[in-house]
Amino acid sequence: MLELPEPVDNPVLIATKMPAQVSRVMSGRKVDVLLNAPNLMHLPIHDIAIKEGIML
């Protein structure tokens, strides 16, 4: 989960580019990226990510 302190203008752009960048750094390993920002809806998946996610 990528936690951002500021509202984001284009969350879809960030959510599509970030996994590819992280995957390249991690030798092609697939990753899921979840955004958390003040202007985005908080969903149950955010709570799961906080409890079960692995910090990179």
C-alpha positions as CSV (number, residue, x, y, z in Angstrom):
1,M,0.0,0.0,0.0
2,L,1.3,3.4,-1.0
3,E,0.2,5.9,1.6
4,L,0.2,9.5,0.3
5,P,-0.2,12.4,2.7
6,E,-1.6,14.7,0.0
7,P,-4.7,14.2,-2.3
8,V,-3.8,12.7,-5.7
9,D,-5.2,14.1,-9.0
10,N,-4.9,11.0,-11.1
11,P,-4.9,7.9,-8.9
12,V,-5.4,5.6,-11.9
13,L,-2.2,6.7,-13.5
14,I,-0.2,6.1,-10.3
15,A,-1.9,2.7,-9.7
16,T,-1.0,1.5,-13.2
17,K,2.6,2.8,-13.4
18,M,3.7,1.9,-9.8
19,P,3.3,-1.9,-10.0
20,A,5.4,-2.1,-13.2
21,Q,8.2,0.0,-11.6
22,V,8.3,-2.0,-8.4
23,S,8.2,-5.3,-10.4
24,R,11.3,-4.2,-12.4
25,V,13.2,-3.4,-9.2
26,M,12.2,-6.8,-7.7
27,S,13.5,-8.8,-10.7
28,G,10.1,-9.2,-12.3
29,R,8.2,-10.4,-9.2
30,K,4.5,-9.5,-9.4
31,V,3.2,-7.0,-6.9
32,D,-0.1,-5.4,-6.1
33,V,-0.1,-1.7,-5.3
34,L,-2.9,-0.2,-3.3
35,L,-3.2,3.6,-2.9
36,N,-4.2,5.4,0.3
37,A,-4.7,9.1,0.1
38,P,-7.0,11.7,1.8
39,N,-9.2,12.0,-1.3
40,L,-9.6,8.3,-2.0
41,M,-12.3,6.0,-0.5
42,H,-11.1,3.8,2.4
43,L,-12.1,0.2,1.6
44,P,-11.9,-3.0,3.6
45,I,-8.9,-4.0,1.4
46,H,-7.0,-1.1,3.0
47,D,-7.5,-2.7,6.5
48,I,-6.3,-6.1,5.2
49,A,-3.2,-4.5,3.6
50,I,-2.4,-2.8,6.9
51,K,-2.8,-6.1,8.9
52,E,-1.3,-8.6,6.4
53,G,0.8,-6.6,3.9
54,I,4.6,-7.0,3.7
55,M,6.6,-3.8,3.8
56,L,9.0,-3.4,0.9
